[in-house]
Amino acid sequence: MGVSNSRDDKAFSLDVSVRDLVEFVLRRGDLRSGPSFTSPSRALEGTRGHQKLQSSRDDHYRAEVALKWVTVRPTFTLTLRGRIDGVREGPEEIFLEEIKTITGEWSEKPSDLHWAQLRIYGGIWNRLNPSKPLHLRLTYFHLESDTEYCFDEKKTPSFVESFLQEVLEKYLKWLDRHVARTVQRNATIENLTFPFSKLRAGQASMLEAVRNLHLKGGAMMVEAPTGIGKTMASLFPSIKALAGEHVRQLMVVLARTPGQTVFQEALKLLEQKGAKVKTLSMLAREKVCRRGNKACDPATCARREGYFDRLGEARGAAIHESPDLLNTTVLNELGERFNVCPHALSTHLAPWVDIVMGDYNYAFDPGAQLSYLFGEESPRRNRIALLVDESHNLVDRGREMHSQCIRTENWTPSVKWLQKNKPEGATLLRQLWKTMRATLNTGSSTGIRIQPTLHQTELFPAEKQTSSIQKTSEPLKIIKRVSPSEVVLEETPKSWGLLMERFLQVAEEQLKTPHLDAVHTELLELYFEIYKFLKATREQGDHHQLILKRHHRHITLHRFCMDPSREISASWKKTWSTLFFSATLSPSSFYQQLLGTSEHHSNLSLPSPFQRSQWQTIIHTGIFTTYRQRVFSYSEVAQVIQITSQSKQGNYLAFFPSFEYLRQVMQRLSDLPELTGSKTVLMAQSQEMDESARSEFLKVFKQQNDYTKIGLAVMGGIFGEGIDLAGKALIGVVVVGVGLPQVCLERDLIREHFDAYGDNGFDFAYRHPGINRVMQAVGRLIRTEQDRGVAVLIDQRYSDESYHALLPDAWPKEEIESSNDLRAALQRFWNSND
């Protein structure tokens, strides 16, 4: 709700906007769902509407007058801030105006919340300039018709003072409890000691580095190999920082949902040591709101009706009565108890908890970021500490978040509905599809005439709207034609942009229809897909490339992000401190460049805490696994897995560059008499595996019996990182290949982009991401000081220094070229460890 605080000795400073104050205390009614629609450009249109009215007022009228009032309490001060749209000071009264812009049909009934906002402005004005009566005007300006609807009331200074005090007291009552809980929390944090009696090797260095980061602010990368205890080393000093001056909230973001479990277990340990820290686990709506085995449908959810009538009680119970960990179970219990949407409740709880935990999206995705921290109206720099777990994953995730894509395969339901209800919209989509198809076929683009309309919303004011597209050929700037189905364009043709703009106008008119039928979801998704794409094309920079692809009849127009560093850094720079940490952040220069940090930021690389004698890396360079040669390697790889697994009874994981490679080797393993006639269990990851199937797969490895278990998985997938198979649960890992991403147009564009900047583009596009996958796979092997095991890497390319040099120096390595060499190396290792 826009609340921020810092600590000065024992007094806290907090601030809140007038609008957020009114929303928090007085908002009532439903949580909007279903066909309710607001254009993304609505805020800009509203600003222009404000300016138009303000410029029409007389010379004594002052626009955008900032107001501030500070309330002092025994334990904190609250600054109430706002900006009144217009003020005119007369000899007898003070005229205050609040302007609201509207579109479409309107009931001509002013909102109680808008009146409350204006009366509070009046109350603040009266406190700053007492004595004169107030003339309050609430003006609604209809953007399409340029019509003003004015509502006036005259209030005495005592009325607005009383109204302000009443609303303020309700909020202050909440803040009294919030600050009291914070003081109690800080007392437990200040007395908190590290939960383990002995620090692991490297852990002390990481603890100190993270502590200094939160004291000084900025960003830091920490490469902490498996076994250091990086979860606690990142979490403990960050929680301690909550009791300090600079950090008011901690945000932990992760690449995958299961990763939250590790942090939640660490929090339980700290809770047992006395820490009273309120943590919110945030998940996507479909994972939180369930009705039986199905996700809740917001359009029919009764818990959204009257949601804000019950939010206050639910919020108070969550913060002051519920367990310190607000997970999905607790949120659903609160939803049941107070009849509120649990997912919506989590978003309203986020500003009031100590730790927010969730996916990368909540910090870095423009469409999912928490607005009170990263939104346009949030402070330029928030007093939060951001912890980015497994940060090596953020590079590719960042590319996904900041790429935009239009896919014609999703258009069918909308085209059919529009053809029946608004034929122009269907015609626009068909014409866009035809022009894109023509580009792939001939390299030319043809436009279609668009008839002028009575009202055209200024969706993209940076470029003046055009009411028609001339029916003439438009020369295209094609960078390269990769194949008959793939073209790289220099820019979006203007005729395409005009077709998209007109479609958005047509779709917006339909989406505002009160009783739109079942196609609403599809049309809304299509609207935002095109809107986001078109808006992004207005942005400057060379970090993106435009790709046009065809698959059968369907076409994809992809604005692909080659370098996400600018967008990633724009998010983390809004925090006080950001910690990027992972077991694999090498080479550091690669990740510094792509995460948007620099040589001025701290960078800590810790050595492995394990003894070299605990394990052995055997590098088999006698097998070729490149894409063109791997068809000849299936039997050889199967033999390596068979020899490795039979060297000692136990559990093994073999990682492959693709599911097809995995299936081919699995087939050959199943035919080997050495395995079929022994106590060996073969399992394989499937492309359809959900979290439940993943858990069942891992459960087999943790069962104690005298069978050898061999699991086949894909590098970079759900078993390639983030799993913990300690002790006898895993004694061997086989990695097939050097992990390179599949060769494709997008990866080649990344390579060309960084080549153009003087970097080694192949490293950025292929080699570094590939070796990171290899290191993550090998990292599944040794998890504790008691573990013993072997890692076998298979690929002739490991004999090349450009690959071999990227493998960590701490790995004990032995190179071999044959199956006999492998048997001997395995025997030496296991004999030395028996």
PEWOFEN-V492340 format. One record per residue. SS is DSSP state (2 for helix, 1 for strand, 0 for the rest). PHI is phi in radians with two decimals (NA if undefined). BURIAL is I if it has 9 or more other C-alpha atoms within 8 Angstrom, else O. Layout:
SS_PHI_BURIAL + SS_PHI_BURIAL
This chain:
0_NA_I + 0_1.36_I + 0_-1.57_O + 1_-2.37_I + 1_-2.62_I + 1_-2.40_I + 1_-2.05_I + 1_-2.15_O + 0_0.97_O + 0_-1.89_O + 1_-1.81_I + 1_-1.78_I + 1_-2.01_I + 1_-2.28_I + 1_-2.50_I + 1_-2.64_I + 1_-1.43_I + 2_-1.07_I + 2_-1.09_O + 2_-1.18_I + 2_-1.06_I + 2_-1.11_I + 2_-1.05_I + 2_-1.16_I + 2_-1.53_I + 2_-2.00_O + 0_-1.16_I + 0_-2.39_O + 0_1.85_I + 0_-1.55_I + 0_-1.51_I + 0_-1.11_O + 0_-2.69_O + 0_1.24_O + 0_-1.37_I + 0_-1.04_I + 0_-2.45_O + 0_-2.25_O + 0_-1.09_O + 0_-1.07_O + 0_-1.55_I + 2_-1.04_O + 2_-1.09_O + 2_-1.17_O + 2_-1.07_I + 2_-1.10_I + 2_-1.06_O + 2_-1.18_O + 2_-1.13_I + 2_-0.99_I + 2_-1.09_O + 2_-1.11_O + 2_-1.18_O + 2_-1.07_I + 2_-1.25_O + 2_-1.50_O + 0_-1.37_O + 0_-1.32_O + 0_-1.20_O + 0_-1.50_O + 0_-1.51_I + 1_-1.85_I + 1_-1.69_I + 1_0.93_O + 1_-1.64_I + 1_-1.34_O + 1_-2.23_I + 1_-2.62_I + 1_-2.40_I + 1_-1.89_O + 1_-1.89_O + 1_-1.85_O + 0_-2.02_O + 0_-0.99_O + 0_-1.94_O + 1_-2.83_I + 1_-2.07_I + 1_-2.07_I + 1_-1.78_I + 1_-1.74_I + 1_-2.09_I + 1_-2.90_I + 1_-2.46_O + 1_-1.39_I + 1_-1.14_I + 1_-2.75_I + 1_-2.39_I + 1_-2.33_I + 1_-1.64_I + 0_-1.88_O + 0_-1.20_O + 0_-1.85_O + 1_-2.68_I + 1_-1.89_I + 1_-1.70_I + 1_-2.09_I + 1_-2.15_I + 1_-1.99_I + 1_-1.87_I + 1_-2.19_I + 1_-1.71_I + 1_-2.37_I + 0_-2.41_O + 0_1.15_O + 0_-1.28_O + 0_-2.44_O + 0_-1.33_O + 0_1.10_O + 0_-2.04_O + 0_-1.18_O + 0_-1.40_O + 2_-1.09_O + 2_-1.17_I + 2_-1.18_I + 2_-1.09_I + 2_-1.09_I + 2_-1.06_I + 2_-1.15_I + 2_-1.15_I + 2_-1.20_I + 2_-1.00_I + 2_-1.09_I + 2_-1.11_I + 2_-1.14_I + 2_-1.02_I + 2_-1.11_I + 2_-1.19_O + 2_-1.44_O + 0_-2.40_O + 0_-1.20_O + 0_2.05_O + 0_-1.48_I + 1_-1.11_I + 1_-2.06_I + 1_-1.84_I + 1_-1.76_I + 1_-2.15_I + 1_-1.83_I + 1_-1.96_I + 1_-1.86_I + 1_-1.99_I + 1_-1.43_I + 0_-1.18_I + 0_-1.27_O + 0_-1.80_O + 0_1.02_O + 1_-1.75_O + 1_-1.74_O + 1_-2.09_O + 1_-1.91_O + 1_-2.22_O + 1_-2.11_O + 1_-2.59_O + 1_-1.95_O + 1_-2.22_I + 0_-1.39_I + 2_-0.97_I + 2_-1.17_O + 2_-1.16_O + 2_-1.18_I + 2_-1.14_I + 2_-1.11_I + 2_-1.12_I + 2_-1.03_I + 2_-1.13_O + 2_-1.11_O + 2_-1.16_I + 2_-1.11_I + 2_-1.11_O + 2_-1.14_I + 2_-1.24_I + 2_-1.11_O + 2_-1.08_O + 2_-1.14_O + 2_-1.16_O + 2_-0.98_O + 2_-1.20_O + 2_-1.08_I + 2_-1.21_I + 2_-1.06_O + 2_-1.14_O + 2_-1.12_O + 2_-1.09_O + 2_-1.10_I + 2_-1.03_I + 2_-1.08_I + 2_-1.11_I + 2_-1.24_I + 2_-1.24_I + 2_-1.10_O + 0_-1.59_O + 0_-1.29_I + 0_-2.00_O + 0_-1.05_O + 0_-1.28_O + 0_-2.07_O + 0_-1.27_O + 0_-2.19_O + 0_-1.44_O + 0_-1.35_I + 0_-1.04_O + 0_1.55_I + 2_-1.20_I + 2_-1.09_I + 2_-1.12_O + 2_-1.22_I + 2_-1.00_I + 2_-1.19_I + 2_-1.13_I + 2_-1.21_I + 2_-1.03_I + 2_-1.16_O + 2_-1.03_I + 2_-1.26_I + 2_-1.29_O + 2_-1.70_O + 0_1.48_I + 1_1.85_I + 1_-2.31_I + 1_-2.62_I + 1_-1.89_I + 1_-2.24_I + 1_-1.68_I + 1_-2.14_I + 0_-1.02_I + 0_-0.92_I + 0_1.80_I + 0_-1.25_I + 0_1.49_I + 2_-1.19_I + 2_-1.09_I + 2_-1.24_I + 2_-1.19_I + 2_-1.55_I + 2_-1.37_I + 2_-1.05_I + 2_-1.18_I + 2_-1.25_I + 2_-1.17_I + 2_-1.04_I + 2_-1.18_I + 0_-1.06_I + 0_-1.54_I + 0_-1.70_O + 0_-1.54_I + 0_-1.73_I + 0_-1.83_I + 0_-1.82_I + 1_-2.60_I + 1_-1.98_I + 1_-2.15_I + 1_-1.96_I + 1_-2.07_I + 1_-2.33_I + 0_-1.37_I + 0_-2.39_O + 0_-1.00_I + 0_-1.01_O + 2_-1.10_I + 2_-1.10_I + 2_-1.02_O + 2_-1.08_I + 2_-1.21_I + 2_-1.14_I + 2_-1.17_O + 2_-1.13_I + 2_-1.13_O + 2_-1.09_O + 2_-1.09_I + 2_-1.22_I + 2_-1.12_I + 2_-1.14_O + 0_-1.51_I + 0_1.98_I + 0_-1.22_I + 0_-1.96_I + 0_-2.17_I + 0_-1.51_I + 1_-2.10_I + 1_-1.97_I + 1_-1.66_I + 0_-1.80_I + 0_-2.29_I + 0_-1.10_O + 2_-0.97_O + 2_-1.18_O + 2_-1.59_O + 2_-1.59_I + 0_-1.61_I + 1_-2.16_I + 1_-2.17_O + 0_1.23_O + 0_-1.66_O + 1_-1.99_O + 1_-1.23_I + 0_-1.18_I + 0_-1.66_O + 2_-1.01_O + 2_-1.17_O + 2_-2.08_O + 0_-1.36_I + 2_-1.21_O + 2_-1.23_I + 2_-1.50_I + 0_-1.35_I + 0_1.19_I + 2_-0.96_I + 2_-1.27_I + 2_-1.18_I + 2_-1.93_I + 2_-1.05_I + 2_-0.99_O + 2_-1.14_O + 2_-1.12_I + 2_-1.13_I + 2_-1.10_I + 2_-1.15_I + 2_-1.11_I + 2_-1.38_I + 2_-1.94_O + 0_-2.16_O + 0_-1.42_I + 0_-0.98_O + 0_-1.16_O + 1_-1.70_I + 1_-1.61_I + 0_-1.68_I + 2_-1.03_I + 2_-1.07_O + 2_-1.16_I + 2_-1.09_I + 2_-1.21_I + 2_-1.11_O + 2_-1.14_I + 2_-1.06_I + 2_-1.20_O + 2_-1.18_O + 2_-1.88_I + 0_0.99_I + 0_-2.21_I + 0_-1.20_I + 2_-1.14_I + 2_-1.22_I + 2_-1.08_O + 2_-1.04_I + 2_-1.07_I + 2_-1.20_O + 2_-1.41_I + 2_-1.48_I + 2_-0.90_I + 2_-1.20_I + 2_-1.90_O + 0_-1.67_I + 0_-1.54_I + 1_-2.29_I + 1_-1.87_I + 1_-2.18_I + 1_-3.05_I + 1_-1.24_I + 0_-0.85_I + 2_-0.93_I + 2_-1.16_I + 2_-1.94_I + 2_-2.11_I + 0_-1.57_I + 0_-1.00_O + 0_-1.53_O + 0_-2.34_I + 0_-1.00_I + 0_-1.22_I + 2_-1.14_I + 2_-1.20_I + 2_-1.83_I + 2_-2.12_I + 0_-1.26_I + 0_-1.10_O + 0_-1.69_O + 0_-1.34_I + 0_-1.04_O + 0_-1.07_O + 0_-2.48_O + 0_-1.56_I + 0_-1.54_I + 1_-2.19_I + 1_-1.81_I + 1_-1.85_I + 1_-1.89_I + 1_-1.90_I + 1_-1.33_I + 0_0.81_I + 2_-1.09_I + 2_-1.06_I + 2_-1.31_O + 2_-1.20_I + 2_-1.09_I + 2_-1.23_O + 2_-1.11_O + 2_-1.10_I + 2_-1.08_I + 2_-1.11_O + 2_-1.08_I + 0_-1.92_I + 0_-1.84_I + 1_-2.17_I + 1_-2.48_I + 1_-1.97_I + 1_-2.08_I + 2_-1.24_I + 2_-1.12_O + 2_-1.60_O + 0_-1.49_I + 2_-0.90_O + 2_-1.06_I + 2_-1.21_I + 2_-1.10_I + 2_-1.10_I + 2_-1.18_I + 2_-1.15_I + 2_-1.02_I + 2_-1.45_O + 2_-1.87_O + 0_-2.62_I + 2_-0.94_I + 2_-1.02_I + 2_-1.09_I + 2_-1.12_I + 2_-1.09_I + 2_-1.08_I + 2_-1.15_I + 2_-1.09_O + 2_-1.16_I + 2_-1.10_I + 2_-1.08_I + 2_-1.13_O + 2_-1.17_I + 2_-1.19_I + 2_-1.10_I + 2_-1.09_I + 2_-1.08_I + 2_-1.20_I + 2_-1.43_O + 2_-2.22_O + 0_1.48_I + 0_-2.13_I + 1_-2.37_I + 1_-2.09_I + 0_-1.61_I + 0_-2.40_I + 0_-1.25_O + 0_-1.94_O + 0_-1.23_O + 0_-1.07_O + 0_-2.08_O + 0_-1.11_O + 0_-2.38_O + 0_-2.12_O + 0_-1.14_O + 0_-1.47_O + 0_-1.16_O + 0_-2.28_I + 0_-1.18_O + 0_-1.12_O + 0_-2.30_O + 0_-1.06_O + 0_-1.14_O + 0_-2.03_O + 0_-1.43_O + 0_-2.61_I + 0_-2.01_I + 0_-1.22_O + 0_-1.48_O + 0_-2.35_O + 1_-1.19_O + 1_-2.05_I + 0_-1.11_O + 0_-1.77_I + 0_-1.73_O + 1_-1.65_I + 1_-1.27_O + 1_-2.82_O + 1_-1.80_I + 1_-1.26_I + 1_-2.80_O + 0_-1.04_O + 0_-2.00_I + 1_-2.47_I + 1_-2.37_I + 1_-1.84_I + 1_-1.82_I + 0_-1.31_I + 0_-2.76_O + 0_-1.32_I + 0_-0.97_O + 2_-1.05_O + 2_-1.13_I + 2_-1.15_I + 2_-1.06_I + 2_-1.20_I + 2_-1.06_I + 2_-1.14_I + 2_-1.07_I + 2_-1.16_I + 2_-1.06_I + 2_-1.06_I + 2_-1.12_I + 2_-1.13_I + 2_-1.11_I + 2_-1.10_I + 2_-1.06_O + 2_-1.28_O + 2_-1.20_I + 0_-1.44_I + 0_-1.13_O + 0_-1.04_O + 0_-2.13_O + 0_-1.15_I + 0_-1.47_O + 0_-1.11_O + 0_-1.33_I + 2_-0.90_I + 2_-1.06_O + 2_-1.14_I + 2_-1.18_I + 2_-1.12_I + 2_-1.10_O + 2_-1.15_I + 2_-0.98_I + 2_-1.25_O + 2_-1.05_I + 2_-1.28_I + 2_-1.05_I + 2_-1.09_I + 2_-1.10_I + 2_-1.14_I + 2_-1.10_I + 2_-1.15_O + 2_-1.19_O + 0_-1.42_O + 0_-1.37_O + 0_-1.57_O + 0_2.24_O + 0_-2.05_O + 0_-1.50_I + 1_-2.13_I + 1_-2.37_I + 1_-1.69_I + 1_-2.10_I + 1_-2.00_I + 1_-2.26_I + 1_-2.21_I + 1_-2.30_O + 0_1.04_O + 0_-1.53_O + 1_-1.57_I + 1_-2.21_I + 1_-2.16_I + 1_-1.92_I + 1_-2.09_I + 1_-1.61_I + 1_-1.59_I + 1_-1.52_I + 0_-1.50_I + 0_-2.31_I + 0_-1.54_I + 2_-1.07_I + 2_-1.11_O + 2_-1.25_I + 2_-1.09_I + 2_-1.19_I + 2_-1.06_O + 2_-1.34_I + 2_-1.23_I + 0_-1.26_I + 0_-1.50_I + 0_-1.72_I + 0_-1.27_I + 1_-2.55_I + 1_-2.30_I + 1_-1.98_I + 1_-1.69_I + 1_-2.53_I + 1_-2.94_I + 0_-1.33_I + 0_-2.37_I + 0_-2.24_I + 0_-2.05_I + 0_-1.26_O + 2_-1.09_O + 2_-1.09_O + 2_-1.11_I + 2_-1.34_I + 2_-1.02_I + 2_-1.17_I + 2_-1.49_I + 2_-1.61_I + 0_1.47_I + 0_-1.56_I + 0_-2.54_O + 0_-1.16_O + 0_-1.38_O + 0_-1.57_I + 1_-1.20_O + 1_-2.56_O + 1_-2.13_I + 1_-2.10_O + 1_-1.77_I + 0_-1.32_O + 0_-1.13_I + 0_-1.41_I + 0_-1.63_O + 0_-1.39_O + 2_-1.08_I + 2_-1.24_O + 2_-1.27_I + 1_-2.71_I + 1_-2.48_I + 1_-1.76_I + 1_-1.85_I + 1_-1.83_I + 1_-1.63_I + 0_-1.75_I + 0_-1.64_I + 0_-2.18_I + 0_-1.66_I + 0_-2.11_I + 0_-1.08_O + 0_-0.97_O + 0_-1.28_O + 0_-1.85_I + 2_-1.17_I + 2_-1.07_O + 2_-1.56_O + 0_-1.79_I + 2_-0.97_I + 2_-1.20_I + 2_-1.12_O + 2_-1.14_I + 2_-1.03_I + 2_-1.15_I + 2_-1.06_I + 2_-1.13_I + 2_-1.10_I + 2_-1.11_I + 2_-1.13_I + 2_-1.23_I + 2_-1.58_O + 0_-1.24_I + 0_-2.80_O + 0_-1.12_I + 0_2.89_I + 1_-1.94_I + 1_-2.35_I + 1_-2.12_I + 1_-2.03_I + 1_-1.93_I + 1_-2.16_I + 0_-1.35_I + 0_-2.75_O + 2_-1.20_I + 2_-1.13_O + 2_-1.05_I + 2_-1.00_I + 2_-1.12_O + 2_-1.13_I + 2_-1.24_I + 2_-1.04_I + 2_-1.09_O + 2_-1.29_I + 2_-1.10_I + 2_-1.13_I + 2_-1.61_O + 0_-1.29_O + 2_-1.14_O + 2_-1.11_O + 2_-1.70_I + 2_-1.15_I + 0_-1.69_O + 0_-2.10_O + 0_-1.41_I + 1_-2.26_I + 1_-1.91_O + 1_-1.82_I + 1_-2.37_I + 1_-2.48_I + 0_-1.18_I + 0_-1.96_O + 0_-1.21_O + 0_-1.67_O + 0_-1.06_I + 0_-1.75_O + 2_-1.12_O + 2_-1.16_O + 2_-1.14_O + 2_-1.07_I + 2_-1.11_O + 2_-1.13_O + 2_-1.04_I + 2_-1.23_O + 2_-1.06_O + 2_-1.05_O + 2_-1.22_I + 2_-1.58_O + 0_-1.37_O + 0_-1.62_O + 0_-2.81_O + 0_-1.73_O + 0_-1.64_I + 1_-1.63_I + 1_-2.00_I + 1_-2.11_I + 1_-1.89_I + 1_-1.87_I + 1_-2.49_I + 1_-1.82_I + 0_-1.04_I + 0_1.39_I + 0_-1.65_O + 0_-1.23_O + 0_-1.88_I + 0_-1.34_I + 0_-2.81_I + 0_1.34_O + 0_-2.03_O + 0_-2.21_O + 0_-2.04_I + 0_-1.50_I + 2_1.13_I + 2_-1.39_I + 2_-1.14_I + 0_-2.73_I + 0_-2.13_I + 1_-2.72_I + 1_-2.30_I + 1_-2.04_I + 1_-2.04_I + 1_-1.71_I + 0_1.67_I + 0_-1.84_I + 0_1.37_I + 0_-1.04_I + 0_-1.04_I + 0_-1.06_O + 0_-1.10_O + 0_-2.75_O + 2_-1.05_O + 2_-1.06_O + 2_-1.14_I + 2_-1.16_I + 2_-1.18_I + 2_-1.04_I + 2_-1.03_I + 2_-1.12_I + 2_-1.06_I + 2_-1.33_I + 2_-1.02_I + 2_-1.13_O + 0_-1.64_O + 0_1.53_O + 0_-1.58_O + 0_-1.49_I + 2_-1.07_I + 2_-1.11_I + 2_-1.07_I + 2_-1.20_I + 2_-1.51_I + 2_-2.23_I + 2_-1.14_I + 2_-1.12_I + 2_-1.06_I + 2_-1.15_I + 2_-1.15_I + 2_-1.08_I + 2_-1.10_I + 2_-1.09_I + 2_-1.13_I + 2_-1.14_I + 2_-1.12_I + 2_-1.13_I + 0_-1.13_I + 0_-1.24_I + 0_-1.38_I + 0_-1.82_I + 0_-1.98_I + 0_-2.41_I + 0_-1.23_I + 0_-1.65_O + 0_-1.25_I + 0_-2.39_I + 1_-3.13_I + 1_-2.16_I + 1_-2.13_I + 1_-1.96_I + 1_-1.78_I + 1_-2.06_I + 0_3.02_I + 2_-1.10_I + 2_-1.19_I + 2_-1.16_I + 2_-1.38_O + 0_-1.44_O + 2_-1.06_O + 2_-1.12_O + 2_-1.69_I + 2_-1.05_I + 0_-1.17_O + 0_-1.44_I + 0_-1.26_I + 0_-0.99_O + 0_-1.09_O + 0_-1.26_O + 0_-1.30_I + 0_-1.30_I + 1_-2.11_O + 1_-2.48_I + 1_-1.66_O + 1_-2.37_I + 0_-2.34_I + 0_-2.53_O + 2_-1.14_O + 2_-1.13_O + 2_-1.05_I + 2_-1.11_I + 2_-1.03_I + 2_-1.16_O + 2_-1.14_I + 2_-1.12_I + 2_-1.12_I + 2_-1.06_O + 2_-1.13_I + 2_-1.18_I + 2_-1.14_O + 2_-1.32_O + 2_-1.96_O + 0_-1.49_O
